């Protein structure tokens, strides 16, 4: 029967558009996104019937830089609240593991802490975190030696 009606008519096109709209409407609001989180790099499988994975909670570690020190370790850290006793430039993050993701946020105070784009940081330009401004920088370790990082995101208020 379908082969008999080769030329689409306006009624046929309207019918197809209406059916498509009904199918689209039936899926509206039903799409869900699943995130797999694991520590070994594999994708976690959610149990049948699970609709949410829950909140990802990062463990915070406070780090204070005392001038002239501009290097600190990311070993075993996920979230770092960074403070400094004075304005700092050329801050270097070390001790990472390949593909580790670390979020650094500014702590309380009024000093600035600058991460420079260059040898150990591929961050698209210098990024300055100002204390008490809720600034943050998320980095991913891209070097097997643990001290080469790339910016994932940054927010500078």
Secondary structure by P-SEA (a helix, b strand, c coil): cccccccccaaaaaaaaaaaaaaaaaacccbbbbbbbbcccbbbbbcccccccccbbbbbbbbbbccccccccccccccccccccccccccccccccccbbbbbbbcccbbbbbbbcccccccccbbbbbcccccbbbbbbccccccbbbbcccccc
